[in-house]
């Protein structure tokens, strides 16, 4: 009986996490499928599509396109994350001691370079992106 309680607990925790991740995309896909079915039926009957329906169908496509201001925002946020990690690495005492009391550099400063470089890359991409919001 105790084994069954443990299995149910594990399944409920991971099932909840999976449901939170999977169900929204499933319902979105189902909604889009129903919309496409309705549009196909309208086109096959020879009806014209209203402009509002076309805008609703293309809203997600427009939202995913990169733009200059979105790239700048992402770049600034990534640079801020890199600076924050770097400062945290600088002000915490996480250096390792070797036998002769030399200190090795803090590894968190190296990790901080990754988001910092991502931020610089987004700022460079914003220079070349012609699409404005």
Number of C-alpha atoms within 10 A of each C-alpha: 5 7 8 9 10 11 10 12 12 12 12 12 11 11 13 12 11 11 12 11 11 11 11 11 11 12 11 11 12 12 12 13 12 12 15 13 12 12 17 12 12 13 12 9 9 9 10 9 11 8 9 8 12 11 11 11 14 10 11 10 9 10 9 8 9 16 17 18 15 17 20 20 15 18 24 18 17 23 24 16 19 23 17 16 20 20 14 15 20 15 8 10 9 15 15 12 11 9 6 6 8 10 12 11 14 16 13 17 18 13 14 22 17 15 20 22 15 19 24 17 17 21 23 14 17 22 11 10 14 11 12 10 8
